């Protein structure tokens, strides 16, 4: 019996989670085509009322209908803060939350997510948006129990712990490079995945095997037209065997072994994380995947689920706390802080506990708060499983004055970007480097509290006066004498007394 026929019959007979490795082994790579990676995700763009049949990667078919769409916008900027789609999949009706730190959910025999909806095009600062979406919503499908991307073909692209610093992911309105701007007529909806880190201290590695098609300002012949490549001095583009293009932006420097027209290996060092190019002045890796979309256009292939898979394969965490995305509100409005996207390996979360910047506490996956004073708040979420393993994340709330009190952008509070290194493998007695940069103020100084009872330390960053200044971040070091979990906090106020607070979670192990 030919290999392809045999494999197809086996795929139709076996579907359980425990047999996924066997299924993948039988179906990869694309039944003997070595030049192509057999991909697991399937994408469908739909208009409201439209029905499509989607062939999954295991050769089964699912039927989906988009029944409705709800996009919730804020009253300050008319920016989409939450989007939901009402769908029917193989006769099962459900509502999906879209984008922004959402993982696929199980519906019947499939797992499905909604990366983006059509409303993100309406007031985007980029004409048509970066998604290549021309209909009302994009849905992506995987067979139930399958990984989101093929194991062994994808790596976490930075050498640091998950959520070690600020992030800007999916289609979040931009926050971290100085905060959102109430007076702006258009919204900078993000695309791709921004991973904050310490400038010049964090390694960036190749997420896939692939060909270097653009290195800085140079572009490989034939790759400058009809592709998503947009060269810049701080950017590397790599094309993998899926035909996907990977953009690595804001690099401080490139590794000397990375050469235009040469192949790189999965996990190979590409360079060091930085704040070059259009970074807004905060140090981070902008990592974005472009692929051909159902519209026929190049568009962003949402990568959060792929990063999630890769990080879990490499580091095997017991718990991950998720309190993101950030919030943007007017003083006096209610905010719902949400930790329900948190995860434990054994599937059992014993407790959600919150510690707020005013010293109060609360419990539960979601809590409501009202903020009366402009500023940037960082609220601590601690998630613990039933075996005592814990992780921390931070719910960031940017609060602006009421519109009548703030006719111009100058009334927006300052923000801070705080980072540290190393973020993994720390032992008691190791030296930790902390960096911080303020945005939207040159008034005052930053004050660090390291969470171990040691005296506060005062530093002063440049206030992002020159985005690419080599000494833009204020640097200090600290040594933790005992193992434990520590929350390092830094704050700075502007001339109006509006305070920005940033926090990072530092885990110190026994030597």
C-alpha positions in Angstrom: 0.0 0.0 0.0 1.5 3.4 -0.9 2.8 5.4 2.1 0.4 8.3 1.6 -2.8 6.1 1.5 -1.7 4.1 4.5 -1.0 7.3 6.5 -4.3 8.9 5.5 -6.2 5.8 6.7 -4.4 5.7 10.0 -5.0 9.5 10.6 -8.8 8.9 10.2 -8.8 6.1 12.7 -6.7 7.6 15.5 -7.4 11.0 17.1 -6.8 10.8 20.8 -4.2 13.1 22.6 -2.0 10.2 23.6 -1.5 9.3 19.9 -0.6 12.8 18.7 3.1 12.0 18.4 2.3 8.9 16.3 0.0 11.0 14.1 2.7 13.6 13.6 5.3 11.0 12.8 3.1 9.5 10.1 2.2 12.9 8.5 5.5 14.7 8.6 7.0 16.1 6.5 4.1 16.3 4.1 4.3 12.6 3.2 7.9 12.6 2.0 8.2 16.2 0.6 11.4 17.1 2.5 11.4 20.8 1.4 8.1 21.6 3.1 7.1 21.5 6.8 3.6 20.1 7.3 1.8 22.8 9.2 -0.8 22.1 11.8 -2.8 25.4 11.8 -5.6 26.1 9.3 -7.0 29.6 8.8 -10.4 30.8 7.7 -11.6 34.4 7.1 -15.3 34.9 7.4 -18.0 37.5 7.0 -21.0 37.6 9.3 -23.5 35.0 8.2 -20.9 33.1 6.2 -20.3 29.3 6.5 -17.1 27.5 5.5 -15.8 24.0 5.6 -12.2 23.8 6.8 -10.0 20.8 6.2 -7.9 20.2 9.3 -4.3 19.0 9.4 -5.5 15.5 10.3 -7.6 15.4 7.1 -10.9 15.7 8.9 -13.2 18.6 8.1 -15.0 21.0 10.4 -17.9 23.3 9.5 -17.9 26.9 10.9 -20.4 29.7 10.6 -19.8 33.3 11.9 -23.0 34.3 13.6 -22.1 37.6 15.0 -19.4 40.0 16.2 -19.1 42.3 19.3 -16.2 44.8 19.5 -16.0 46.8 22.7 -14.4 50.2 22.4 -13.3 52.6 25.2 -14.8 56.1 25.5 -11.4 57.9 25.6 -9.9 56.8 22.3 -12.5 54.7 20.6 -10.0 51.9 20.6 -11.1 48.3 20.6 -10.3 46.8 24.1 -12.2 43.5 23.7 -13.6 41.7 20.7 -15.8 38.6 20.7 -17.2 36.4 17.9 -20.3 34.3 18.1 -19.7 31.1 16.0 -21.2 27.7 15.3 -18.6 24.9 14.8 -20.0 21.5 13.8 -23.3 22.4 15.3 -21.9 23.7 18.6 -22.5 27.4 19.3 -19.9 29.3 21.3 -18.4 32.8 21.9 -14.7 33.3 21.4 -12.6 36.1 22.9 -10.2 37.5 20.3 -6.5 38.2 20.4 -4.5 39.7 23.2 -3.0 36.8 25.2 -5.7 34.3 24.3 -4.9 30.7 23.6 -7.0 28.4 21.4 -10.0 26.8 23.1 -11.6 23.4 22.6 -14.9 23.3 20.7 -16.0 19.7 20.0 -13.2 18.0 18.2 -11.2 21.1 17.3 -9.3 23.8 19.0 -9.9 27.3 17.7 -8.9 30.9 18.2 -9.8 34.3 16.8 -6.6 36.4 16.3 -8.3 39.6 14.9 -11.6 41.1 13.8 -12.4 43.6 11.0 -13.0 46.5 13.3 -9.2 46.8 14.0 -8.9 48.3 10.5 -11.4 51.1 11.1 -9.1 53.6 13.0 -5.8 51.9 12.7 -2.7 54.1 12.0 -1.8 51.7 9.2 -4.1 51.7 6.2 -5.9 48.3 6.1 -3.9 47.1 9.1 -1.1 44.5 9.1 -3.3 41.4 9.1 -4.3 40.9 5.5 -7.9 40.6 6.7 -10.7 41.7 4.4 -13.7 40.1 6.1 -15.2 40.4 9.6 -13.1 37.9 11.5 -10.2 35.4 11.2 -10.5 32.0 12.8 -7.7 29.4 13.1 -8.2 25.7 13.7 -6.3 22.7 15.0 -7.4 19.1 15.8 -8.2 18.8 19.4 -5.1 17.8 21.5 -2.6 18.7 18.8 0.2 21.2 19.5 -0.2 24.6 17.9 3.0 24.2 15.9 5.1 21.1 15.1 7.4 20.1 17.9 11.1 20.5 17.0 10.4 23.3 14.5 10.0 26.3 16.8 11.9 27.8 19.6 11.3 30.7 22.1 13.3 33.6 20.5 14.8 35.2 23.6 16.9 33.7 26.4 14.9 34.8 29.3 11.9 33.8 31.4 8.3 34.2 30.3 6.9 37.7 31.0 10.3 38.8 32.5 9.3 42.4 31.5 6.6 44.4 29.7 5.2 42.9 26.6 3.0 44.2 23.7 1.3 41.4 21.9 -1.2 40.7 19.2 -3.4 43.7 18.5 -3.0 45.6 21.8 -3.1 49.4 21.4 0.5 50.5 22.0 1.3 51.2 25.6 4.9 50.7 26.7 6.8 53.3 24.6 5.4 56.2 26.6 1.8 55.1 27.0 -1.3 55.7 25.0 -2.2 59.1 23.7 -5.7 60.4 24.2 -5.3 63.1 21.6 -4.3 60.8 18.8 -6.7 60.6 15.9 -5.7 57.0 15.0 -4.8 54.0 17.1 -1.5 52.2 16.9 -2.8 48.7 17.1 0.1 46.5 17.6 0.9 43.4 15.5 3.4 40.7 16.2 4.9 40.1 19.6 7.0 42.5 21.6 9.1 40.9 24.3 10.7 43.4 26.7 14.2 42.7 28.0 17.5 44.2 29.2 19.3 46.0 26.4 22.6 44.4 25.3 22.2 41.6 27.9 19.6 39.3 26.5 20.3 36.9 23.6 17.9 36.7 20.6 17.9 33.3 18.9 16.3 31.9 15.7 12.8 30.6 16.3 13.1 28.3 13.3 15.6 26.9 10.8 15.6 29.1 7.8 17.3 31.3 5.2 18.5 34.8 6.0 16.7 36.9 3.3 17.4 40.3 4.8 20.2 41.5 7.2 20.1 45.1 8.1 19.7 47.2 5.0 20.7 44.4 2.7 18.1 42.1 1.0 18.7 38.9 -0.8 18.2 39.1 -4.6 14.5 38.3 -5.4 13.3 39.0 -1.9 12.8 42.8 -2.3 9.5 42.5 -4.2 6.4 40.5 -3.6 7.4 39.6 -0.1 6.7 41.2 3.3 10.4 42.1 3.7 11.0 45.7 4.9 14.7 46.1 5.5 16.1 48.3 8.2 19.5 48.6 9.9 18.3 46.8 13.1 16.2 44.0 11.5 16.8 40.4 10.4 14.3 38.5 8.2 14.4 34.7 8.0 12.2 32.6 5.7 11.5 29.1 6.9 10.3 26.0 5.0 6.7 26.8 5.6 7.2 29.9 3.4 6.7 32.1 6.5 8.8 35.2 7.1 10.1 36.0 10.6 11.0 39.6 11.5 13.5 40.2 14.4 13.5 44.0 15.1 15.3 46.5 17.3 18.4 44.4 17.7 21.3 46.0 19.4 23.8 44.0 17.3 23.9 41.0 15.0 25.9 37.9 15.6 28.9 37.7 13.2 27.9 34.2 12.1 24.6 35.4 10.7 25.1 36.1 7.0 22.8 37.2 4.2 21.9 34.2 2.0 23.0 31.7 4.5 20.9 29.3 6.6 20.5 29.5 10.4 19.6 26.7 12.7 16.8 26.6 15.2 18.0 28.2 18.4 21.1 29.8 16.8 22.1 33.1 18.3 21.1 36.0 16.0 22.2 38.9 18.2 21.4 40.9 21.3 18.1 42.5 22.2 18.1 46.3 22.0 16.1 49.5 21.3 17.3 50.4 17.8 15.1 51.5 14.9 11.4 52.4 15.6 11.4 51.0 19.1 9.9 54.1 20.8 12.9 54.0 23.1 12.1 50.8 25.1 14.4 47.8 24.8 12.6 44.8 23.3 12.5 42.3 20.6 9.7 42.8 18.0 9.1 39.3 16.7 6.5 39.0 13.9 5.5 36.2 11.5 4.1 37.0 8.0 2.4 34.4 5.9 -0.1 34.3 3.0 -3.6 34.7 4.3 -6.9 33.6 2.9 -7.3 37.0 1.2 -4.2 36.2 -0.8 -2.3 39.0 0.9 0.7 38.8 3.2 -0.5 39.2 6.8 0.5 38.7 10.4 0.4 35.0 11.5 -0.5 35.4 15.2 2.3 33.8 17.1 1.4 33.9 20.8 0.3 30.3 20.9 3.5 29.2 19.1 5.6 31.1 21.7 3.5 29.4 24.5 4.2 25.9 23.0 7.9 26.6 22.6 8.5 28.0 26.1 6.7 25.1 27.6 8.7 22.5 25.7 12.0 24.2 26.6 11.4 25.2 30.2 8.5 23.0 31.5 7.0 25.5 33.9 4.6 24.3 36.6 2.6 27.6 36.7 2.2 30.7 34.5 0.4 33.7 35.8 -1.2 36.0 33.2 -2.7 39.4 34.2 -2.3 41.0 30.8 -3.2 43.0 28.6 -2.8 46.5 30.1 -5.8 48.8 30.8 -6.3 52.4 29.8 -9.0 54.3 31.7 -10.2 57.7 32.8 -9.9 58.5 36.5 -13.0 57.3 38.3 -13.8 54.4 35.9 -14.0 50.8 37.0 -11.4 48.3 35.8 -11.7 44.5 35.8 -8.3 42.9 36.5 -8.4 39.5 35.0 -6.1 36.6 35.8 -8.3 33.9 34.4 -5.9 33.2 31.4 -3.3 31.9 34.0 -2.3 28.2 33.7 -1.0 25.3 35.7 0.5 22.1 34.4 -1.8 19.9 36.4 -4.8 21.9 35.5 -5.7 22.8 39.1 -5.2 26.4 40.3 -5.6 26.5 44.1 -5.6 30.3 44.5 -5.5 33.6 42.8 -4.3 36.4 45.1 -3.9 40.1 44.3 -1.8 42.7 46.1 -2.5 46.3 45.0 -0.2 49.3 45.0 -2.2 50.9 47.8 -1.4 47.9 50.1 -4.8 46.2 49.9 -5.5 42.6 48.9 -8.1 40.6 47.1 -8.7 37.0 46.0 -10.2 35.4 42.9 -9.4 35.2 39.2 -11.0 38.6 38.5 -11.4 41.7 40.7 -12.8 45.1 40.1 -11.0 48.3 41.1 -11.7 52.0 40.7 -8.7 54.4 40.2 -9.3 58.1 41.1 -5.9 59.5 40.6 -4.0 59.6 37.3 -0.9 57.5 37.1 0.4 54.1 36.0 -0.4 51.3 38.5 1.2 47.8 38.6 -1.0 45.3 40.5 0.5 42.0 41.6 -1.2 38.7 40.7 0.0 35.5 42.4 -1.2 32.2 41.1 -0.6 29.0 43.1 -1.4 25.4 42.1 -2.5 22.7 44.5 1.1 21.5 45.0 2.3 24.9 46.2 4.0 26.1 42.9 3.5 29.8 42.3 4.1 32.4 39.6 3.5 36.2 39.5 2.4 38.6 36.9 1.4 42.3 36.9 -1.9 43.9 35.8 -0.9 47.3 34.4 -3.5 50.2 34.6 -2.8 53.5 32.9 -5.2 56.2 34.4 -5.5 59.6 32.7 -7.3 62.7 34.0 -10.9 63.4 32.9 -11.1 64.8 29.4 -12.3 68.2 30.7 -9.2 68.4 32.8 -6.8 67.2 30.1 -7.3 68.9 26.8 -3.8 68.0 25.6 -1.4 65.2 25.6 0.7 66.9 28.2 -1.7 65.7 30.9 -0.9 62.1 30.4 1.1 60.5 33.3 4.6 59.1 32.9 5.4 55.5 32.3 8.3 53.3 33.2 10.0 50.3 31.6 11.9 48.1 34.1 14.0 45.1 33.2 16.7 42.9 34.8 19.2 40.2 33.9 19.8 37.4 34.2 16.2 36.3 34.6 16.8 32.5 34.9 19.1 30.4 36.9 19.8 33.0 39.6 21.4 31.8 42.8 21.7 33.5 46.2 24.8 35.7 46.0 24.6 36.3 42.3 24.7 39.9 41.0 21.5 41.1 39.2 21.6 44.0 36.9 18.4 46.2 37.0 17.6 48.8 34.3 14.8 51.4 34.1 13.8 54.1 31.8 11.1 56.8 32.3 8.9 58.1 29.5 7.0 61.4 29.4 8.9 63.1 32.2 12.4 64.4 33.0 11.3 65.4 36.4 12.5 63.6 39.5 14.3 60.3 39.8 13.5 56.5 39.9 13.5 54.7 43.3 14.0 51.0 43.5 12.9 48.7 46.3 14.2 45.2 45.8 11.7 43.3 47.9 14.2 41.8 50.4 14.2 44.5 53.1 17.3 46.2 51.7 17.5 50.1 51.6 15.9 51.8 48.5 18.2 52.8 45.7 17.7 56.0 43.7 18.7 56.3 40.0 17.9 58.7 37.2 17.1 57.8 33.6 17.0 60.3 30.7 13.2 60.4 30.3 13.5 59.1 26.7 14.7 62.5 25.5 16.8 60.7 22.9 15.2 57.3 22.1 18.5 55.7 21.0 20.7 57.1 23.7 23.2 54.5 24.7 22.8 55.5 28.4 19.1 56.1 28.2 18.3 53.5 30.9 19.5 54.0 34.5 21.4 51.0 35.7 22.0 49.6 39.2 22.9 46.2 40.5 21.7 44.2 43.5 22.6 40.9 45.3 19.9 38.7 46.9 21.5 37.0 49.9 18.8 34.3 50.3 16.8 32.2 47.9 13.1 33.1 47.4 10.6 34.9 45.3 11.1 38.7 45.2 9.1 41.5 43.7 11.3 44.4 42.7 9.5 47.7 42.4 10.5 51.0 40.9 8.6 54.3 40.8 9.0 57.9 39.6 6.6 60.9 39.7 6.3 63.9 37.3 6.0 67.5 38.3 2.2 67.1 38.9 2.8 64.3 41.3 1.5 61.6 38.9 3.3 58.4 39.7 4.3 55.6 37.5 5.0 52.2 39.1 6.7 49.2 37.5 7.5 45.8 39.0 9.4 42.7 38.0 9.4 39.2 39.5 12.8 37.8 40.5 13.2 34.2 41.5 16.4 33.3 43.3 17.3 29.6 43.8 19.5 27.9 46.4 23.2 27.9 45.3 
